């Protein structure tokens, strides 16, 4: 009988161990996200946040939503991303203006970085920036300007667009990019034609800036978030894995 008890105990312990991954999160269990606020420019901006749990320290990521706002799909993405072992914050940059200046967004991103710096579970030597649509433009624009970031992932961004107020073209900063950049795009993106992306990466290559490019045939602009929700399509899932792999490799 004692052998049966011992065997049963071993099986139970093995099952418990199998339910926890190396990040300390339960297999299949998504870290719970939470709404919070980031103070920037004397104003309080809502943000969505999630962390893997455990002591870390983990890489940190600032996620910049599209022009359509901080939709539920981005909240799901933040939680899913945290399950991979990243501390993720997504500030709502349109809280006070639909089309803010680049300076306002830059300050908010910097203040989001500052918040991550207050957390003991974040390794500030391993910070990434990612963004979608307008957020893709911000990724291209601020990766070379905010030194805390060590790599970036730009989703269907706008390298030759000066933003809502006709400001800096991200492509004008190609020579200043010193960190790895992954660009994710679709061939049938009408707002941001893929031809502009090919032109942009040609300039990156000529400047010896390290980049990776993943282009999905037939995909439209904004394919990751559809009707406000995180897409479950094959392409969306594949693109998500590309982002996670890239940050895992470049942030260590």
Secondary structure, 3 states (H helix, E strand, C coil): CHHHHHHHHHHHHHHHHHCECCCCCECCCCCCCEEEEEEECCEEEEEEEECCCCCCCEEEEEEECCCCCCCHHHHHHHHHHHCCCEEEEEECCCCCCCCCCHHHHHHHHHHHHHHHHCCCCEEEEEEEEEEECHHHHHHHHHCCCCCCEEEEEEECCCCCCCCCCCCCCHHHHHHHCCCEEEEEEECCCCCCCHHHHHHHHHHHHHCCCCEEEEEECCCCCCCCEECCEECCCHHHHHHHHHHHHHHHHHHC
